[in-house]
Amino acid sequence: MTLLDLFDAACADDPRALAVNDVTYAGLAIGSLRVAAQLREHGVSRGDRIAIYCENRLAFIFAYLALLRLGAIAVPANILYRRSDLSHVLDDAGVTIAVASEETAPHIRDLERSPTIIDADLIDTWADDESLEPLDINELPLDDDPAVLVYTSGTTGRSKGAILTHANLAVIASQLVTSWRWTARDTLAIALPLFHVHGLCAGLNGTLTAGARLILHKRFDAVAMLETLRQKNVSMFFGVPTMYVRLLETLGDGAPPALRLCVSGSAALAADVHERFEATFGMAILERYGATEFGFALGNRYAGPRVPGSVGIPMPGVRIRIAQPGSGSAPLEAGAVGELLVQGPNVTPGYWRNPEATANAFVTDDEGTRWYRSGDLATYDAEQQVYRIVGRLKELIISGGFNIYPLEIEIEIDRFPGVRASAVVGIPDEARGEITAAFIEAEAGFDTDALLAALREQLASFKIPKRVTVIEALPRNALGKVEKHKLVRDAASAAATRR
C-alpha cells in the first residue's frame, strides 16, 4: 500500500469533493499528473532527488504528488534555510532540480553549486493547463521505494536525510485517520509548513487519505486563522504550542469556534496552556509525540482522557519500549525513566547514504527486532496509563516546532571575529516551548548586533539566538567541557541580553 493508493481511493469515492482549498480531488489528481508529465520532459526520472523549496501553496502539493507518481524522491526544504543550511541539504541529497518560488529562488542562486530551478508559478500553470497531456502511468512506485527525504538535526550537529518510503507515508497517514476518527466530512485548517513532517504527513497526507478537505494557510496569523476556524464545516486544527498561545491571546473574550479536534505537537505543550485552552474552547487539545524518522508514535486518546503533560498511548501498529540509555533494548519497569524506543511500519529504514548514522540510530533486541532510538527520555505512568516525555538525551532544542541543534549555531558564532568561544542552550518559553540563548566569550567591545546580522545570512531565522549574553568565561569542568546546565539555570537572569 502506498499513499498514492489511498489518495486514488479517496478520489474515486468522490472526485468532485474539495481536497485542498477550492481544488477538488479530481482537479488535484489530474493537475499533479500534468505536472508529472512536464517534469518527466525536464528529465526527472525514478530515484532522482528533487527539492521543493517554497512556501505553503498549491504548487508545493502538485509537485509533491507528481514526484511520487514518477518514483522520484521529494526533498522538502525549509524555506527559512539560507546559505549554510540550504547548501548542505541540496548537496547531501544530490538534488538536481529545485521547485522554488519568487521568494526562495534567490537563495538557491546565491549558492556556489545551484541546481536547476523550476518556478513554482510554472507548476501551477502546468497543473491548470488542459492542453497538456497527463502522465501515462506505466509503472507505480514500490512500497519500499524512498518517497521523501526530510532533513533533521542529528548527533553530529549536521542535518541528516531521514528516508520515508511510500509505505511509511501510507502507514503514518492511516494511523492518524484511524486514531483521530478522521472522515470525508471533516475540514482541517492548518498553517503548518508542508516542508515539515507535521504539516506534510499529518496535515496533507492525512487529509488525502481520509478524503477530507484541507484549508491551507501560507503562514500562521492568529486573526486570519480564527476567521477560517469559524467557517462552516471547519472541524479540525493542527498546530504547535506557539499557535495555541497566540489563538488564546487573539480570541480574548470572543466566542470560540466550534471544532471537533485540535492537535498539538512538534514541541511540548505547557500544562497551563492545555488547561486554559480547554476552559476557553470547551475542548481538550490532543497532544501527540512524533519525529521525522517515524511520523507519529504516541498520542492522547481521542475519546479521552487527554492528560496534560502526557503524550498518551501508542499509535495503531506501533510498539514502544522504555530502555536504559546506552545499554541495549531491555525494557525498564513502569515509572522508570529511560530512552524511548520505537518499532513499527511507520519507522524510517535509515538515513540517506549515511550507514554510520543509521547503525547508531537503531538497536536490535534478543529476538532480532530492530528498534529506533528516539534520543528522548520518557517514562510510563501506569496509574494513568500514558507515556510522558521528560527530557532529551541529545542537546536538541525544539522552538516553535522547529528542531535546533546548538552545535550548528556555535560553529557559525565561533567563526565571527572577536569570538573566543560560545555555547548555545535552550531555555523554557511558554509560547515556543524553548528559545535559544547564546553565551559568548569575546573581546572587549564585542558587537552582538553585528554578530546577529551575520548569523541571519547563514542560518534559518528560527535558529538565531533570542538572547545573546557576553560573559567573561564559560563555566567549564575539570576536563574543559562547558557546563551548559549552569548556563540554562542563569539564562533567565542574564544581565546583558540582546534580542
C-alpha positions as CSV (number, residue, x, y, z in Angstrom):
1,M,0.0,0.0,0.0
2,T,1.2,3.5,-0.9
3,L,-0.1,7.0,-0.2
4,L,-1.0,7.2,-3.9
5,D,-3.3,4.1,-3.4
6,L,-5.1,5.9,-0.6
7,F,-5.3,9.2,-2.5
8,D,-6.6,7.4,-5.6
9,A,-9.3,5.6,-3.5
10,A,-10.4,8.9,-2.0
11,C,-10.6,10.5,-5.4
12,A,-12.6,7.6,-6.8
13,D,-15.1,7.8,-3.9
14,D,-15.9,11.5,-4.6
15,P,-13.9,13.2,-7.3
16,R,-15.9,16.4,-7.0
17,A,-15.2,16.8,-3.3
18,L,-12.9,19.6,-2.3
19,A,-9.4,18.4,-1.5
20,V,-7.2,21.5,-0.9
21,N,-8.7,25.0,-0.6
22,D,-11.0,25.2,-3.6
23,V,-9.4,22.4,-5.7
24,T,-11.3,19.2,-6.0
25,Y,-9.9,15.7,-5.7
26,A,-10.3,15.3,-9.5
27,G,-8.5,18.6,-10.1
28,L,-5.7,17.6,-7.7
29,A,-5.3,14.2,-9.4
30,I,-5.3,15.4,-13.0
31,G,-3.2,18.5,-12.2
32,S,-0.5,16.5,-10.5
33,L,-0.4,14.1,-13.4
34,R,0.1,17.0,-15.8
35,V,2.9,18.3,-13.7
36,A,4.4,14.8,-13.6
37,A,4.4,14.6,-17.4
38,Q,6.1,18.0,-17.6
39,L,8.7,17.1,-15.0
40,R,9.5,13.9,-17.0
41,E,10.1,16.2,-20.0
42,H,12.6,18.1,-17.9
43,G,14.5,14.8,-17.3
44,V,13.1,13.8,-13.9
45,S,13.0,10.0,-13.5
46,R,12.8,7.3,-10.9
47,G,15.1,7.8,-7.9
48,D,16.0,11.4,-8.7
49,R,16.1,13.8,-5.7
50,I,14.0,16.9,-6.4
51,A,13.8,19.7,-3.8
52,I,10.6,21.6,-3.1
53,Y,11.7,24.9,-1.6
54,C,8.7,27.1,-1.5
55,E,6.1,28.3,0.9
56,N,2.7,26.7,1.6
57,R,0.8,26.8,-1.8
58,L,-0.8,24.6,-4.3
59,A,2.4,24.3,-6.4
60,F,4.0,22.5,-3.5
61,I,1.3,19.9,-3.4
62,F,1.1,19.4,-7.2
63,A,4.9,19.0,-7.3
64,Y,4.9,16.6,-4.4
65,L,2.2,14.3,-5.8
66,A,3.8,14.5,-9.2
67,L,7.2,13.3,-7.8
68,L,5.5,10.4,-6.0
69,R,3.9,9.4,-9.3
70,L,7.3,9.5,-11.1
71,G,9.0,7.5,-8.4
72,A,11.3,10.4,-7.8
73,I,12.3,11.4,-4.3
74,A,10.9,14.7,-2.9
75,V,13.2,16.7,-0.7
76,P,11.2,19.3,1.1
77,A,13.5,22.2,2.1
78,N,12.8,24.6,5.0
79,I,12.0,28.0,3.4
80,L,13.9,29.6,6.2
81,Y,17.1,27.9,5.3
82,R,19.9,30.1,4.0
83,R,23.3,29.5,2.5
84,S,24.8,27.2,5.1
85,D,21.8,25.0,5.8
86,L,20.5,25.0,2.2
87,S,23.7,24.1,0.5
88,H,24.2,21.2,2.9
89,V,20.8,19.7,2.2
90,L,20.9,20.1,-1.5
91,D,24.5,18.8,-1.8
92,D,23.9,15.9,0.6
93,A,20.8,14.7,-1.2
94,G,22.3,15.2,-4.6
95,V,19.4,17.5,-5.7
96,T,19.4,18.1,-9.5
97,I,16.2,20.3,-9.7
98,A,14.5,22.5,-7.2
99,V,11.0,23.8,-7.3
100,A,11.3,27.3,-5.9
101,S,9.2,30.5,-5.7
102,E,9.9,34.1,-6.3
103,E,10.7,34.4,-2.6
104,T,13.0,31.4,-2.3
105,A,14.7,31.1,-5.7
106,P,17.3,33.9,-5.0
107,H,18.7,31.9,-2.1
108,I,19.4,29.0,-4.4
109,R,21.0,31.2,-7.0
110,D,23.3,32.5,-4.2
111,L,24.8,29.1,-3.7
112,E,28.2,28.1,-5.2
113,R,26.5,25.0,-6.7
114,S,23.0,25.7,-7.7
115,P,20.6,23.0,-9.1
116,T,18.2,23.8,-12.0
117,I,15.3,25.9,-10.7
118,I,11.7,25.3,-11.8
119,D,9.4,28.2,-10.9
120,A,6.5,27.3,-8.6
121,D,4.3,29.6,-10.7
122,L,5.1,27.4,-13.7
123,I,4.0,24.3,-11.7
124,D,0.6,26.0,-11.1
125,T,0.4,26.8,-14.8
126,W,1.1,23.2,-15.8
127,A,-1.5,21.9,-13.4
128,D,-4.2,24.1,-14.8
129,D,-3.3,23.8,-18.5
130,E,-6.0,21.5,-20.0
131,S,-4.0,21.3,-23.3
132,L,-1.2,19.4,-21.5
133,E,-1.3,15.6,-21.6
134,P,-1.2,14.0,-18.1
135,L,1.4,11.4,-17.2
136,D,0.7,7.9,-18.6
137,I,1.2,5.8,-15.5
138,N,3.0,2.7,-16.6
139,E,5.0,1.8,-13.5
140,L,3.9,2.6,-10.0
141,P,6.5,3.0,-7.2
142,L,7.0,0.1,-4.9
143,D,6.1,0.2,-1.2
144,D,9.7,0.2,-0.1
145,D,10.9,2.8,-2.6
146,P,12.1,6.0,-0.9
147,A,9.4,8.7,-1.4
148,V,10.7,11.6,0.7
149,L,13.9,12.8,2.3
150,V,13.3,15.0,5.3
151,Y,16.4,16.6,6.8
152,T,16.6,16.6,10.6
153,S,19.3,17.5,13.0
154,G,21.4,14.6,14.3
155,T,24.0,13.8,16.9
156,T,26.8,15.3,14.8
157,G,25.1,18.7,14.5
158,R,24.7,18.4,10.7
159,S,21.2,17.5,9.4
160,K,20.7,14.0,8.1
161,G,18.2,13.0,5.4
162,A,15.6,10.7,7.0
163,I,14.2,8.4,4.4
164,L,10.4,7.9,4.4
165,T,9.2,5.2,1.9
166,H,5.9,5.1,0.1
167,A,4.7,2.6,2.6
168,N,5.9,4.7,5.5
169,L,3.8,7.6,4.2
170,A,0.7,5.4,3.8
171,V,1.0,3.8,7.3
172,I,1.6,7.2,9.0
173,A,-1.5,8.7,7.4
174,S,-3.7,5.7,8.1
175,Q,-2.6,5.6,11.7
176,L,-3.8,9.2,12.2
177,V,-7.0,8.8,10.3
178,T,-7.9,5.8,12.4
179,S,-6.8,7.3,15.7
180,W,-8.5,10.6,15.3
181,R,-11.8,9.4,13.7
182,W,-10.9,11.4,10.5
183,T,-13.6,11.2,7.8
184,A,-14.5,12.8,4.5
185,R,-16.9,15.1,6.4
186,D,-14.0,16.9,8.1
187,T,-12.3,20.1,7.1
188,L,-8.9,20.7,8.5
189,A,-7.3,24.2,8.7
190,I,-3.5,24.4,9.1
191,A,-0.7,26.9,8.7
192,L,1.9,24.3,9.5
193,P,4.7,24.3,6.9
194,L,4.5,21.5,4.4
195,F,8.3,21.1,4.5
196,H,7.8,19.7,8.0
197,V,6.5,16.2,8.8
198,H,3.8,17.7,10.9
199,G,2.3,19.6,8.0
200,L,3.1,17.1,5.3
201,C,2.5,13.7,6.8
202,A,-0.3,14.7,9.3
203,G,-1.9,17.7,7.6
204,L,-1.7,16.9,3.9
205,N,-1.3,13.2,3.7
206,G,-3.9,12.6,6.4
207,T,-6.4,14.7,4.6
208,L,-5.9,12.9,1.3
209,T,-6.2,9.6,3.0
210,A,-9.5,10.5,4.7
211,G,-10.9,12.1,1.6
212,A,-11.4,15.2,3.6
213,R,-10.7,18.9,2.8
214,L,-7.6,20.9,3.8
215,I,-7.7,24.7,4.1
216,L,-4.0,25.7,3.8
217,H,-2.7,29.0,5.0
218,K,0.6,30.3,3.7
219,R,1.7,31.3,7.2
220,F,0.2,31.5,10.6
221,D,-1.7,34.6,11.5
222,A,-3.9,34.2,14.6
223,V,-6.6,36.6,13.3
224,A,-6.8,35.0,9.9
225,M,-6.8,31.5,11.4
226,L,-9.7,32.3,13.8
227,E,-11.7,33.6,10.8
228,T,-11.1,30.3,9.0
229,L,-11.9,28.2,12.1
230,R,-15.3,29.9,12.3
231,Q,-16.2,28.9,8.8
232,K,-19.0,26.4,8.3
233,N,-17.8,22.8,8.2
234,V,-14.3,23.5,9.6
235,S,-13.9,20.9,12.2
236,M,-10.1,20.4,12.9
237,F,-7.0,22.4,13.6
238,F,-3.4,21.1,13.9
239,G,-0.7,23.4,15.4
240,V,2.3,23.8,17.6
241,P,2.2,25.2,21.1
242,T,3.1,28.7,19.9
243,M,0.0,28.8,17.8
244,Y,-2.3,27.8,20.6
245,V,-0.9,30.6,22.8
246,R,-1.5,33.1,20.0
247,L,-5.0,31.9,19.4
248,L,-5.9,32.3,23.1
249,E,-4.4,35.8,23.1
250,T,-6.2,36.9,20.0
251,L,-9.6,35.4,20.9
252,G,-9.7,37.3,24.2
253,D,-13.4,37.4,25.3
254,G,-14.7,36.5,21.9
255,A,-16.7,33.4,21.1
256,P,-14.5,30.4,20.3
257,P,-15.1,28.4,17.1
258,A,-16.8,25.1,17.3
259,L,-14.3,22.4,16.5
260,R,-14.2,18.6,16.8
261,L,-10.5,18.2,17.2
262,C,-7.4,20.3,17.9
263,V,-4.0,18.5,17.9
264,S,-0.7,19.9,19.2
265,G,2.8,18.5,18.5
266,S,6.4,19.3,17.5
267,A,7.1,20.7,21.0
268,A,5.9,20.1,24.5
269,L,2.6,21.8,25.3
270,A,2.7,23.6,28.6
271,A,0.1,22.2,31.0
272,D,-1.3,25.6,31.8
273,V,-1.8,26.3,28.0
274,H,-3.7,23.0,27.8
275,E,-5.9,23.9,30.7
276,R,-6.6,27.5,29.5
277,F,-7.5,26.2,26.1
278,E,-9.9,23.7,27.4
279,A,-11.5,26.3,29.7
280,T,-11.9,28.7,26.7
281,F,-12.7,26.5,23.8
282,G,-14.6,23.8,25.7
283,M,-12.4,21.0,24.4
284,A,-9.1,19.5,25.4
285,I,-6.1,19.6,23.0
286,L,-5.0,16.2,21.8
287,E,-1.2,16.2,22.2
288,R,0.8,13.7,20.2
289,Y,4.5,12.8,20.0
290,G,6.4,12.3,16.8
291,A,9.6,12.7,14.9
292,T,10.8,13.0,11.3
293,E,12.1,9.4,11.5
294,F,8.8,7.8,12.3
295,G,6.0,10.2,11.9
296,F,3.8,9.9,15.0
297,A,4.3,7.2,17.6
298,L,2.2,8.3,20.5
299,G,-0.9,10.4,21.0
300,N,-3.6,11.2,23.6
301,R,-6.7,9.1,23.4
302,Y,-9.3,10.6,21.1
303,A,-12.1,9.6,23.5
304,G,-10.0,10.8,26.4
305,P,-8.8,11.3,29.0
306,R,-6.3,13.7,27.5
307,V,-3.8,14.1,30.3
308,P,-1.9,17.5,30.3
309,G,1.9,16.9,30.1
310,S,1.5,13.4,28.6
311,V,1.7,12.1,25.0
312,G,-0.8,9.3,25.5
313,I,-0.6,5.8,24.1
314,P,1.0,4.1,21.0
315,M,-0.5,4.7,17.6
316,P,-2.0,1.6,15.9
317,G,0.7,-0.8,14.9
318,V,3.4,1.0,16.9
319,R,5.4,-0.7,19.7
320,I,7.0,1.4,22.4
321,R,9.7,0.5,24.8
322,I,11.5,2.4,27.6
323,A,15.1,1.2,27.8
324,Q,18.2,2.1,29.8
325,P,20.1,4.6,27.6
326,G,23.2,3.1,26.0
327,S,22.6,-0.4,27.3
328,G,20.6,-2.1,24.6
329,S,16.9,-2.6,24.4
330,A,15.9,-4.4,27.6
331,P,12.6,-2.8,28.8
332,L,12.5,-0.9,32.1
333,E,9.8,-1.2,34.7
334,A,6.8,1.2,34.6
335,G,7.7,4.5,36.2
336,A,11.4,4.3,35.4
337,V,12.9,7.0,33.1
338,G,14.8,5.7,30.1
339,E,15.2,6.2,26.3
340,L,12.1,5.8,24.3
341,L,12.4,3.2,21.6
342,V,10.0,2.9,18.6
343,Q,9.2,0.0,16.4
344,G,6.6,-0.3,13.6
345,P,5.9,0.0,9.9
346,N,6.0,3.8,10.2
347,V,9.7,3.9,11.1
348,T,12.3,5.0,8.6
349,P,14.6,2.4,7.1
350,G,17.5,4.8,7.8
351,Y,19.3,7.9,6.7
352,W,20.2,8.8,3.2
353,R,23.6,7.4,2.3
354,N,24.7,7.5,5.9
355,P,25.2,3.9,7.1
356,E,27.0,5.0,10.3
357,A,24.2,7.3,11.4
358,T,21.7,4.6,10.5
359,A,23.5,2.0,12.6
360,N,23.7,4.4,15.6
361,A,20.0,5.1,15.4
362,F,18.9,1.5,15.8
363,V,19.3,-1.2,18.4
364,T,18.3,-4.9,17.9
365,D,16.8,-6.9,20.8
366,D,17.4,-10.6,21.6
367,E,14.5,-11.6,19.4
368,G,16.0,-9.8,16.4
369,T,13.6,-6.9,16.4
370,R,15.0,-3.6,15.3
371,W,14.1,-0.6,17.4
372,Y,14.6,3.1,16.6
373,R,16.4,5.0,19.3
374,S,14.5,8.3,19.7
375,G,17.1,10.0,21.9
376,D,14.2,11.2,24.1
377,L,13.9,10.3,27.8
378,A,10.4,9.1,28.7
379,T,8.5,7.2,31.4
380,Y,5.3,5.2,31.5
381,D,2.7,6.4,34.0
382,A,1.0,3.1,35.0
383,E,-1.7,4.8,37.0
384,Q,-3.0,7.0,34.2
385,Q,-1.7,4.6,31.5
386,V,0.0,7.2,29.5
387,Y,3.6,8.0,28.4
388,R,5.4,11.2,29.3
389,I,8.4,12.7,27.6
390,V,10.6,14.1,30.4
391,G,13.8,15.2,28.6
392,R,16.3,14.5,25.8
393,L,19.5,12.6,25.7
394,K,20.7,15.0,23.0
395,E,21.0,18.7,23.3
396,L,18.4,19.2,20.7
397,I,16.4,22.4,21.2
398,I,12.7,22.5,19.9
399,S,11.5,26.0,19.5
400,G,8.1,26.7,18.0
401,G,8.1,23.2,16.4
402,F,11.5,23.6,14.8
403,N,14.4,21.4,15.7
404,I,17.6,23.3,16.5
405,Y,21.0,21.7,17.2
406,P,23.2,24.0,19.2
407,L,26.5,22.9,17.5
408,E,25.3,24.3,14.2
409,I,24.8,27.7,15.7
410,E,28.0,27.5,17.8
411,I,30.1,26.8,14.7
412,E,28.8,29.9,13.0
413,I,29.2,32.1,16.1
414,D,32.8,30.9,16.6
415,R,33.7,32.0,13.0
416,F,32.8,35.6,13.8
417,P,35.7,37.9,14.5
418,G,36.2,38.6,18.2
419,V,34.6,35.4,19.5
420,R,36.8,33.2,21.7
421,A,34.2,30.5,22.5
422,S,30.4,30.1,22.6
423,A,27.7,27.9,24.0
424,V,24.1,27.7,22.9
425,V,21.4,26.3,25.1
426,G,17.6,26.1,25.1
427,I,15.7,27.8,27.9
428,P,11.9,27.3,28.6
429,D,9.4,29.5,26.9
430,E,5.7,29.2,27.2
431,A,4.8,30.2,23.7
432,R,7.6,28.4,21.8
433,G,8.4,25.5,24.2
434,E,12.1,26.7,24.2
435,I,14.1,29.6,22.9
436,T,17.8,29.7,22.1
437,A,20.2,31.6,24.2
438,A,23.9,32.1,23.3
439,F,26.7,32.7,25.8
440,I,29.9,34.1,24.3
441,E,33.4,34.7,25.5
442,A,34.5,37.6,23.4
443,E,36.9,40.5,23.1
444,A,36.1,43.9,24.8
445,G,33.6,46.0,22.8
446,F,32.1,43.0,21.1
447,D,29.2,44.0,18.8
448,T,26.3,41.5,19.3
449,D,24.2,43.3,16.7
450,A,26.8,42.7,14.0
451,L,27.0,39.0,15.1
452,L,23.2,38.5,14.8
453,A,23.3,40.2,11.3
454,A,26.0,37.8,10.2
455,L,24.1,34.8,11.6
456,R,21.0,35.8,9.6
457,E,23.0,35.5,6.4
458,Q,24.0,31.9,7.3
459,L,21.2,30.3,9.3
460,A,17.4,30.0,9.3
461,S,15.7,32.6,11.4
462,F,14.4,30.1,13.9
463,K,18.0,29.2,14.8
464,I,19.1,32.8,15.5
465,P,19.6,33.1,19.3
466,K,16.8,35.1,21.0
467,R,19.2,36.0,23.8
468,V,22.9,36.8,23.5
469,T,25.0,37.2,26.6
470,V,28.7,38.2,26.6
471,I,30.4,36.7,29.6
472,E,34.0,36.7,30.9
473,A,34.3,32.9,30.8
474,L,32.1,30.0,30.1
475,P,31.7,27.6,33.1
476,R,33.8,24.5,32.5
477,N,34.5,21.3,34.3
478,A,38.0,19.9,35.0
479,L,38.2,18.5,31.5
480,G,37.4,21.8,29.9
481,K,33.9,20.8,28.9
482,V,31.3,23.6,29.1
483,E,28.8,23.0,31.8
484,K,25.7,24.0,29.9
485,H,23.3,23.2,32.8
486,K,24.7,26.2,34.7
487,L,24.0,28.5,31.7
488,V,20.4,27.3,31.5
489,R,20.0,28.0,35.2
490,D,21.3,31.5,34.9
491,A,19.9,32.4,31.5
492,A,16.6,33.9,32.8
493,S,18.5,36.5,34.8
494,A,21.3,37.2,32.3
495,A,22.1,40.9,32.6
496,A,23.5,41.6,29.1
497,T,20.7,40.2,26.9
498,R,20.1,41.2,23.3
499,R,17.3,40.0,21.1
